[in-house]
């Protein structure tokens, strides 16, 4: 099983992944933006973490290939019988369509992780990590870009639900045998 958690930076995706690993049945591998950034060389940073609306950034031309490698790795893990939790800030329709095509035939639950911008900004300030802008306009751009185009199988609000509660909601949906369809529909998006 693959669960793609999509949301803005500091919306709570990584905490939900940890809760999934600790509470859900299966062996849940954590693949996504944080893991990808740790293995991306400095010259290609921020890699798949590139903010929306920065097409002139030096790393922009690499982002589609970096995502393609991520999607292929996710598929390989799943085909070997490992569950995969993917935390991303997916905002590019071409990258999303490519991901849906590369994961076609696999069971993918597409989860929108929402969090009010004020809470996201407070989390960014508390983290003290300069990778995360505390500019409200940047945070609003992220929020709109990662959620403005997609339909999800499940939406969570990490400002009102704990990571364990979010993981439990995902687990309940998976246990119910729901056939997720939202991620697969992304394959029809124009590149």
KAPEMO-V129979 format. One record per pair of residues at least 24 apart in sequence whose C-alpha atoms are under 8 Angstrom apart, sorted by the first residue. I is the first residue (numbers start at 1). J is the second residue. Records with the same first field share a line. If there is no record, write none. Layout:
# KAPEMO-V129979
I = J + J
This chain:
# KAPEMO-V129979
1 = 78 + 82 + 83 + 84 + 106 + 107 + 108 + 109
2 = 74 + 78 + 83 + 84 + 85 + 86 + 106 + 107 + 108 + 109
3 = 84 + 85 + 86 + 108 + 109 + 110 + 111
4 = 85 + 86 + 87 + 88 + 108 + 109 + 110 + 111
5 = 85 + 86 + 87 + 88 + 110 + 111 + 112 + 113
6 = 87 + 88 + 89 + 90 + 110 + 111 + 112 + 113 + 146 + 147
7 = 87 + 88 + 89 + 90 + 112 + 113 + 114 + 143 + 146 + 147
8 = 88 + 89 + 113 + 114 + 139 + 142 + 143 + 146
9 = 89 + 120 + 132 + 142
10 = 120 + 123 + 124
11 = 113 + 114 + 115 + 120 + 158
12 = 113 + 115 + 158 + 163
13 = 87 + 88 + 113
14 = 87
15 = 163
16 = 163 + 164 + 166 + 167
17 = 85 + 86 + 87 + 167
19 = 163 + 164 + 167
20 = 85 + 164 + 167 + 168
23 = 164 + 167 + 168
24 = 167 + 168 + 171
26 = 82 + 83
27 = 82 + 83
28 = 82 + 83 + 84 + 85
29 = 82 + 83 + 84 + 85
30 = 84 + 85 + 86 + 87
31 = 70 + 74 + 84 + 85 + 86 + 87
32 = 70 + 85 + 86 + 87 + 88
33 = 86 + 87 + 88 + 89
34 = 87
36 = 70
49 = 88 + 89
51 = 142
52 = 91 + 92 + 141 + 142 + 145
64 = 95
67 = 95 + 99
68 = 95 + 98 + 99 + 102
71 = 99 + 102 + 103
72 = 102 + 103
75 = 102 + 103 + 106
78 = 106
89 = 142 + 146
90 = 145 + 146
91 = 145 + 146 + 147 + 149
93 = 186 + 189 + 190 + 191
94 = 189 + 190 + 191
95 = 191
96 = 186 + 187 + 189
97 = 186 + 187 + 188 + 189 + 190 + 191
98 = 187 + 191
99 = 187
100 = 183 + 184 + 185 + 186 + 187
101 = 184 + 187
103 = 184
104 = 184
107 = 179 + 180
108 = 180 + 181 + 183 + 184
109 = 153 + 154 + 180 + 181 + 182 + 183
110 = 152 + 153 + 154 + 180 + 182 + 183
111 = 152 + 153 + 154 + 155 + 156
112 = 147 + 152 + 154 + 155 + 156
113 = 155 + 156 + 157 + 158
114 = 155 + 156 + 157 + 158 + 159
115 = 157 + 158 + 159
116 = 159
117 = 143
119 = 159
151 = 182
152 = 182 + 183
153 = 180 + 181 + 182
